Amino acid sequence: MRRVPLVPVVLVLLALLELRTEFLLLSDHFTLAAVIAAVRRHPLPIGVLVLAPELFHRFR
């Protein structure tokens, strides 16, 4: 049985928690401007989510 790497899991969970309100706002009013604003306001969590597959690969 493989162990799940803890660091990437924690990083992804924290990124999702950080973006929780943005996801709620986007679910109500999805526009391109809202997506761009979310990316500009939260670059670190977006980067963590984009790079999550690489993080899982490196921590195995």
N, C-alpha and C positions, 0 to 999 in steps of 0.2 A: 504494500500500500504506500502510495506517495504522500509525502507531507506537503501541505499547502504552504507556500512561502508567506510568512506573516507580514512582512514589511509592505509588499505591494497591496495586499488585501486591506491593510490599515490605511494606506495612502488613498486608495480608490474610495473607501468608505468615507474618509474625511473630505475628499473632493466632492462626493455626491451630497454630503451634508452641507457643504459650503454653497452648493448650487441649488439647494432645495427650493428656496424662494424664487429663484430665476426660472426653474422648471414649472412652478405653479403659475407664475406670471405668463410664461410662454404658452402654457396649456389654455389659459383664458384668451389671450390675444396674441396669436402667432403672426409676427411680421418679420421681415428681414431686418428692419431697424432694431427690433427687440433682440434678435439673435446677435447682431453686431455689438449692441450695447452690453449684452451679457458677456461676450467674449472680451470686450475691452475692460470691463469692470473686474473680471475674474480670470486673469491669464494663467495663474498658477494651477488652479483646479482643472481648467480646460487642458493645459499641457499634461497634467498627470493622467487625465482620462485618455488623451490621444496616445500617450506613450505607455499606457498600461500593458498592452501585449508584450512590449519590449521589456518592461520591468519584470513581468512574470517569467519571461524567457531567461533573463539574466540571473534571477534569484533561484533558479532550479539547480 
